[in-house]
Structure formats: C-alpha cells, structure tokens
Amino acid sequence: MLVNNIAVRTVARAKAMTTQIVRSVWARFADKPFVARNRRAIVAILIVWLAIFSAGYMVIRSSAANTNLAFYRTGFDAVRNLAAKSRPFVLDQDVLALNTLIRETQTIDTLAYAAIVDHLNVILAHTNGAMANRPFRPLGQARELEAQDGTRAIAGMTIDQKAAVGFFETVRFAEVPIGQAVVVLDISRLNARAAGLRWLYAGLTTLVLTAGVALLLWLDRGKRKTALQTQLAMESVDRVGPYHLKAKIAMGGMAELFEADYLREDGFRRKVAIKRIRPHLAQNADFIRMFTREARLAALLQHPNIVQIFDYGKIENVYFIAMEYVDGKNLDEILGAMKIGLPVDQAVYIVGEICKGLDYSHTRVDDESGTPLDIIHRDISPQNMLISCKGEVKISDFGISKAQSEPNLTQAGIIKGKLAYMSPEQALGHSLDARADIFALGLLFHEVLTGLRVFRFENEIEAIREIPQRDIEPLSAIIKQIPEALNRIVMKCLAKDREARYQSAAEVYADLMAFRKQARMSYDANDLSIFMHERLTEGDEADCVV
C-alpha cells in the first residue's frame, strides 16, 4: 500500500545506489597500494557495514510494513464503526447525535477530518462544523486503493493540499443506501516518521562506515611503516642468499629483473637472472601468490626453447625467482632495431623454435600421475620471446599462464594478456585452450614478417569490440613476394573460429618444416647467432659482442 511502498522504494533505491558506488570504487581502486596492503581489513569492514546496512534495511522495511498495516486498520475500523453507529441517526436526520459520533473520531491522531453525508451527498456532520449542510467534495487527485469487504480506500489530496487517504463506508438501512461515512487520515506524519527512520538509517550506516575507514587508516599506519622499512631494506640489498645482484636489466609493474651471479662457497660461479617482487609490493599477498605461482609453474617446464627456472623462494623477506640468464634481446627489441620485418627464412626458423617450446608446454604431463597439465601461456608476444647471442630462441614469462591443475586461478570474463596479441575467445573472456596461443603466435608471425603490429588498442573495451570482428589483412596483400604456402600457414593460425585454426603447435611446426624443405631453407641457430652479432652491434644496440 501507499506508505509501505514509499518507504520501501526509497530504501531500495538507496541500497541499489550505494551498492553500485561500492562496486565502482572497488573496481577503480582495487589495485592501489593502500587497498592491496589492507585487502583483508577492507573486506572485513565492508562485511560488517553491509550486515548493518542490510539489517537496517530489513528493520525499516518491517517498520514501514507494520506502520502501514496499523494505519489502514485504523482507517477501516474507524469508518466502519462510524457507519454502524450513525445508521439510525442518518435516517432520522439527528444532527446532534451525528456530531457526537464525529467527535469520537477526533481521538485518532492521524485524523484529517471525518464526515457523515446523506444520500444526496450533503454533509450532515463534519469535524469542521462550518462544513455542515454543504455538498461533500471528495479528495482531489483521487486514486483508488484496495477495498476491504465493500469499504473503499482512496488516496488523494485534501482541500488544503495535504496528502491523505480517505476511507468510505456506505450507510444502509434495510439494504437501502441512505448515506455515507467518511474518515480521512493524514499521511504526512507517517511520511515524516519514515523520513526520520531513513535519516537514522543513513546516519548509522555512515557512522559505521566512517568508523571503519578511521580504523583502516589507523591500521594502515603501521603497515605502511613496515612496508616502507621493507622497501628501503630491499632497495639497499645487493644479495639474495647466494645470488649477488650486479645490474638491473628491466622493471615491470610487479617485479624487477637483475643480472646476477650465483656464488657458492667452493668458488663456483654462474651467471643467472634474478626476478624479485618490487619492494613496494613485498607485503601484498596477492602479488606474492601470483609471483610464486609463476615460478612453480615455469619450474615444471624443462625445454631448450623455454627459459629455465633454477630456484625460487623467499630469503629475508625477498621473494625471488632465479632463472636462466639469456644474453641477447627480446624479439620486440630486434624488430624495433630493424625497423622492418625479418627475412622469410629467419622468421620461419624463429617461429619454428617457438612452436617447439609451445608444443612442449601444451603437452606437458604430470610426472607422477601422467595427467596432462594443459598449460596455456596466454601472453605470446614479441616481448616474451628471447633471442640469445648464441642463436637460441626461448619463451619467457609464464606469469599469467593457466594450467589445468590450477583452474581456480582464472575466472571467466577476466581479460589477461597484452591486448594486441589476444585471440577472439580470450578478448571475450571465454574458456581457453592451446589454440588461443596459436592465434597469438599467428599475430607474432605476421608482425615478424611485415614489421607491422596487427592490432593496436587503447583499452579493453576497444579490444573486446574489435578483435572478434576485425578481418586481418593477408600477408600476400602486404608482401607481394610472400610464398603462398607461408601465407596460408600464417592465416590459418589467425582463423577467428578456433576449429578452423591449427589445433596444436606441433601442426604449425610440421607445416613450417615442410615449407622449409620445399623452399630449401637451411637457416639455423648458427645463422641467427651471426645475425645477432653482426646486425645488432652498432651504437646502443650492441649487446652481442664477439
């Protein structure tokens, strides 16, 4: 009914709006350092706040329902009682007796007015005596509400423009209508009570939230101090256990990469690469979990075309991965230095080596159970393909890869990987298999041959919209002399429908080897090593020195 609907709709709108605000704020700030440091405390405070929020909502809803029920019960009971008592006096036109009955209704605290009218709709008695003998005027802007056993309830406005509900009961004598009893109740008081409850509700939830934020800030002071101390300590560290850090090679959003020496007490020395969590993230449980997961997963892969993991763990609050040091450049750096695509024989050799590493990771099985691990890299891109000065081709960075043994670490609908190298199904957040890596391999192959990136996007929304729909220009339209067999291989990797794609990296490799044989190509690791020494030894590009 009216009062209940007003209260419940108002609180429901407030609840929906607040929930939306919380979701928007969380989505925007979830990866911020403050949130990362206090994720558990924030979740706990939000749970308490939402519990109070929901409890308050239920209290207001119950209160509104009870108030609403009492309001209508009062109206229906009052008008029926008035009609029953006034029956003989209406018939006799006993105005004095009718006025006495009208005065009895004035004990109702929400009463706007009460009246008794005759069969000609003339007022016989009214709480305002001046209205007697005047034509009865019903409520303005009338809206019929529910009726109970013939008693009508109508919402509307009184003459002085107050919201009210009128209750109307026909007065009968020997089943003949002889008049009408009217009781009109003012709902402004009820609305004021509902508003008071809403303000109390808003004040309480705001107070709880404010107290929670204050508590959170107080707790964060200690965590921030600890994190700063840890960060300063880590930045000054030049050793991680037996690993001596020599120079920083690169820095990403999550980790830093160092050239380091593994030093043993007996004098054994080995050059390695050390990847460690960035100091300001050293207290972030989520980043630590992702970091150690990358190490654990990559350590399962022992293949010449995959960067090897030697060690990982935690030493003096420093989480690290010790991996094979690849003396060379990544494929993105090489393409940037060349400014154009690579020769066909060189590109075919490099992609063939990548295929071998991919096929190994895709088909890797658990050593004990023999169960396929179904490892999907999900970030095949030139930046993650390393070319050593010896002509070795190695896949790196399994940080966002997915294994069947860890299905809970990937949720449908979450986009991971570089936007420019996503498959249609990956961009849409669908379930993935090895064919997603095949599509990314096709994009990489296309770029290596043309020197041009296939996709460029500003944000995820653009990628989601464009990748599943955009047609990729064939190699033959860009490179006129490209062999048709090679064009077919690349474009089959790039089929939008994954059923039309190569189903495995082994199939791609087999077709590449058949093409090499047909084209009588002999390009190998030695030729790639010569290229790395001769073509990348000028100016700042000099990494591989003979």
ABEGO torsion letter per residue (X at the ends): XAAAAAAAAAAAAAAAAAAAAAAAAAAAAAABAAAAAAAAAAAAAAAAAAAAAAAAAAAAAAAAAAAAAAAAAAAAAAAAAAAAAAAAAAAAGBAAAAAAAAAAAAABAABABBBBBBAAGBBABBABAAABGBBBBBBBGBBBBBBBGGBBBBBBBBAAGBBBBBBBBBBBBGGBBAEBBBBBBBAAAAAAAAAAAAAAAAAAAAAAAAAAAAAAAAAAAAAAAAAAAAAAAAAABABBEABBBABBABBBAABBBBBBBBBBAAGBBBBBBBBBBBAAAAABAAAAAAAAAAAAAAAABBBAABBBBABBEBBGGBBBBBBBBBBEBBAAAAAAAAGBBBBAAAAAAAAAAAAAAAAAAAABBBAAAGBBAGBBAGABBAAABBBBAAGBBBBBGAAABBBAABAAABBBGBBBEBAAABBAAAAAGBBBBAAAAAAAAAAAAAAAAAGBBABBBABAAAAAAAAAABBBBBAAAABAABBAAAAAAAAAAABABAAABBABAAAAAAAAAAAAAAAGBABBAAAAAAAAAAAAABEAABABBX
